[in-house]
């Protein structure tokens, strides 16, 4: 503890801004100037939501020949009141490094907390985050940052620079134009190669991720190694399932009156994800809203064409219906699409008035475009299924704001060029 306090005193001058606040979006040339430090980084700490809004989870990596990491948290900007959190660690055989995890509990609402983490005795800057100030929930939804995917160059460095810059630009655009975001949702394919520590480090590099938690799920580029679970300290992720892939067996958490359930749609065993949904609903039966996030959409624009969509529609959609899920967020397609209200694999009788559904009998499915511009997929307009209401591909990165307030769920989707809204839809109940 003396060693930690000594480091705190010398690091006090490195205190970061009290709460993350974005300025203008970083230009490409400016980003390129800082590229070397980003490229050479061994990774950054990542925040994820805890089991509820009184908790915050942390995860960071440290070298194989290092001591267990430390982390302290407090309300004073210099951490003079800092307390040490309990840290657990597990070995990642892929990167031959340690994953350090900690959870802060009993957090007060509408409070700025400061924290500092340590890798083998060396302290980071002092970072901060603010807890929720009210009972309304507002999150930013992204998908397919997929660092390392771009096919515009054969030079791997140029590919990494392109995708990381795109990912950072989208995040900065979001926080420049939207206040009060509680956390980030990322519906899979955070990286191109699940085994790549370099790509995970680049996904973690945007500054806002030190102050805003991210809740991810696994995609088809994330699920086949343990790297996902070593980089993200996800809550309620120990549900027993009869079969699972190495990345994650799914998890869940409740934030205000919204239950978020993250599934691995690469899993084709219905009993596995059904177990996660069932346990989540049983743990939080009074949640007003139920949201599922998974990588593959069963009702994207070309759902009748894609084998994976057909598989997801057969294996997962029945559980979505059974447990009364309001909204399903997905990715994978690298274009934007939105369904009608769907129940039992059919369009329901619910009609939207000015894009607002009232007490619908079914589920709304939304699939996002890439958040980094790493790759855009075409849409076979001759093969659009009857369950798809809207599809858009303008080859521009997008994001969505999902807002829960006053008995209304609203999803508004934007292209980052000019922060142009391209769709909005609401559910009232």
N, C-alpha and C positions, 0 to 999 in steps of 0.2 A: 504493500500500500504506500510506503514511503517513496518507493521508486515511481509509482504512478503519480503521486502528488508532485514530485519533483519535476516530472515531465510536464504536468499541467501548468506549472508556473512559467516554464520556458515557452510553452505553446500558447499562452494566453493572447499573445499579440496576433495569433493566427485565427482568431475567432471569425467565423463566417457570419454572413448576414443573419439577423434574428430569424427571419422567415424567408423562404425562397421567394423572390419576386423577380420576374423576368423583365428585362429591358427590351431593346430592339433585338430582332432575330439575328443571330450571328451570320455574317456573310461567309461565302465559301472560302475566300482568300484568308480571312481572319481565322476560320476554322483550320485551314491547311497549315497555318503558322504554328498552331498548337498540336498538330498531328503527331509529331515525334514523341511528345510526352504521353499522349493518349496511347500510341502504338506500343510504347515500351512499358506501360503499366502492367502490374501483376494482378490488377483487379481492384474493385471498389466495394465499399459496404453498400448493401441493398436493404431497404426497409420493406417489410410486408405487413399487411394488416394483421392484428392479433385476432383472437377468437371473438372479441367484441371491441367496441370503441374505447374501452378503458385500457387496452393493451396495444403494444407495438412490438413487432418482431424484427430482429436484426440478423444478418448473415454476412460473413466476410471470410476470405481465404488467407491462409498463411503458409509459408514454405514447410516442407516436410521436416527439416531440421530446425524447428522453432518451438518455443514454449506455447502453451495454450494462450489464446488471445484474451485481452481484457477489454472491458467497456464500462464507462461511467456515465451517469446521467444526472442532471439536476436542473433547477430553474434559474440559477445564476449564470450570466453570460460567461463568466470566467470559471465556472464549475467549482467555485469555492464551497458549494453545498453538495457537490457530487457524491453519489453513492454508486458502489460497484454492483453490477448485475452478475448473476450466475451465468457462466459460459460453459456450454458443452461443445465438444468437437468430435468430428468423425473424419476418417481418412478417405479421400477420393483417390482411388487407384489410377484413374485416368490421368489426372494431372499430378499425381504423387504430391498432393498438398492437403492441408487440413481445412476443413470447413468449420468455422466457429459460429455458434448460434446462441442468441440470448433473447429474452423477452422482458420488456418493461411492463409492469402491471400497476393497477390502481392509479391510472393517470387521471388527472383532473381535466374537466372540459374547458375549452377556450383558454388554453394555457400554452405558452411557448416553453418547450423543453430543449435543453442543450445536451449534446453528447459528444464523446470522443472515444475512439477505439484504438487498440494497440496491436501491433504485429511485432512479436519478439521484443517488446519493450519500447518500440518506437511509436510515438503517438501521431495520430492524424491531426488535421485541422479540427477545430471545434465546430460541429454542425448543429443544426436546430430543426425542429418541426413544431407545428402548432396542432393541438387537438381540436376536435370539432366544437363549434360554439353553439349549435342548436340541434334540433331533432330532424332537420332536413338533410337528405343525402344527395350529394352531387359528385359524380365520378366521370372521368375521361376514359373512353374506350378506344383501344388501338388493336391492331393485329398485324402479323407478318412483317415485323421490322426486319427479320431474317438477314442479319448481318453476314455478308459473304455471298449473297445470292446474285448480285448484279452481273449481267452478261455483256456489259458494254466495253469490257476490256479483258485482255488475257493476263494483265498485270495484277497480281493479288493485292498489292498495296493500293492501287487505284480503286479496286473493287471495295476494299475495306473503307477507304476514305469516302467513297461515294455513299455507301450504305449508312455509315456512321454519321456522316453529315446530314443525310436525309432524316434519319431518326431523331437527331438532336434538333433539327429545324422544326420538325413537326411538334415536338415537345415544347419548344420555345414559343411557337405560334399559339399553342393551346394556352399556356400560362400568361401570355401577353394579352390574350383576348377574353379570358374567363377567370372570374374570381370564385373563391370558395370551393375549389375542388378538394374533396376529401381523400381520394386515392385514385390510382390508375388501374384499369383492367387491360390485360394483354392476352388475347385469345390464341396464343401459340405461335410457333416458329419464331421464337426470339432470335435464333441463330440459324445459319444454314447447316452447320455440322455440329451435332450434339457433343461430339468428343473434343471440340475446339475450345480450349481455355482462352485463347486470344479473342475469339468471337464473343464469348460471354463477357470478357473484360470490356470490349467495345460497346456491347449492349448496355453495360452498367455505367458507361462514361459520362452521360449527360449530368450536369450539375444538379438539376432538380431532383434527381433520384436519391440525393442525400437528404432531402427534406420532405418528399412526398412518397408514401409507400406504393408499391406496385403489387397487384395480385395477378399472377400469370396462370395459364394452364398449358399443358403440353400439346405440341403439334406433331405432325409427322416427321419433323426435323429435330424434335426434342426428346422423344419418348424412349429411344432405344439404348440410352446410357443413363447412368446415375447422376450425370452432371446437373440436370435440372434440380433434383432434390438437394444437391450439395450447394447450389447457389441461392436457392430460395427457401427461407424458413417459413413454411406454410402451416397454418393452424389446423387442428382437427384432421390431421392427415394419416391417422393410424387405424382407420376403419378396416376391419377384416374383409377381404374380398377373395373369392375363390381363384381368381387369376388376375395378374397385373403385369405391366411392362416395367422396366427398371426406372423410368423417369418419375412416375407418380401414379398413385392409385386414386387420386382425387382428394379434395378437401372442401371445407365449407367454413363460413363465418357469418355472423349477424352484425349488421351495422344499422343502428336505430331500428327501424321497422322493416328492414330489407334483409332477406336471407339470400346470400350468394353461395352457389354450389358450383365447384369447378370439376369437370369430368375429363377423363382421358378417352376421347372418341376414337383413338387407335385400337382400343380394347373392343373386341367383338363378342365378349361374354356378357349377356344382359344382366346376369346376377351380380356382376361386379359393380357396375355403375348404379344399378338399382339399389344395392346395399348402401352406397354413399348418399343417394338422394333420400332414402328412407330414414337413415340415421340423422341426416341434417334436419329434415322436417320434424322428426320426433324431438330433437334437441331444441328447436325453436318453433313450436307449433303455432305461436301467436303472431308470427311475422306477417305483416300486411301484404308484402310483396315477396315473390319467389322468382329469383333470376338464376338461370343456368348459363354457364359459359363453357364452351368446348370448341375444339378447333374446326371440325367439319360440320357443315350445315346440311340437314336433311332436306331443306327446301330452298336452296339457292336457285339462281336463274336457270341453270342447266342441270338441275337435280335428277331429271329423268335420264340424263345422258351419263352422268358420272357414277361409276361403280361404288365409290366410297359414300356418296350421298344416298344411294340405294341401301347400302349396308347400314348406315347410320339411321335411316328412316325405319328400317326393319328392327334394329336392335335397341336403339335408345329412345326413339320417339314415343313408343308406348308408355315408358316410364314418365316421360314429360307430361303426357295426358293424365296418367294415373294420379300424379301428385300435384296437379293444378299449377304448373309453372306458368307464370305470366309472360316472361320474356326469355328468349334464348339468343345469346350473342355468339357469333362464330367468325371464322376467317377462312383461310386456305385458298379461296377462289381468286384472290387478287383482283376482284372487282366488287362494287357495292351492290347489294340486292336486299330487298325487303319482301316478306311474304304478306299474304292476307292473314286473318286469324285462322289458325289450323287446329282441327280436332279430329282424331281418328283418321289421320291421313287424308282429310278432305277440307276444303274451304268451308268455314262455318257460315251461318246465316247473318253474322254480325256485319253491319255496314258502318263505315266511318263517315262522320259528318265533319267536314273541314279537317280531315286527317285525325279525328278523335274517335276512338272506340269507347263506348260506355258499357261497363260490366260485360265484357265479351266472354263467350263460352268457348275458350280455347287459348292458344298461345301465339304470340307474335315472334317471328324469327327474323333476325337481322344479321347479315354477313358483311363485314367491313372490307374495304380495299386495303392494300398495303400502306403502312404508316411511314415507310422510308423511301418508297419509290424504287425498291430493289428490283421489282419485276411486275409487269402488268399482264394479265391474261385477257384473251378475247372472250366475247360472249357469242355463242351460237344462237342468233335470234330466231332461227327456224326451229329451235329445240327448247324453247322456254316453256317450263311446265305451268300448269294452270294454277299452282299454289303460289307462284311468284307474282307479286303486285307491281314491283318496280325494280329496275336494274339500271346501273349507271357505270360507264367506264370512260372517263375523260383523261386517263393516264396522268393523274395528279394524286399525290398522297392525300389520304383522308383521315379524319378522326370523328368521333361522336361524343357528345355530352349527354349523359344519362342522368336526368334530374327527377328526384322523387320529392314532391312537395304538395301539401294540402290535398291528399287523396288522388294525386295525378302523377303518372309516370310519363315522362316525355323524353324521347330520343331525337336529338338534333344532330345532323351530320354535316360536316364542313370539308371543303377542299382547302388546303393550306394556302394556295395562291389567292391572295386577297381575302383569306378567311371567309370564303363564299359558302353560304348554306345551300346544300343541294337537296336536303330532305328533312322533314320533321314529322313525327307521328306521336300520338299520345294515347294512353289508356287511363280511363277514369273508373274508379270503383270505390 
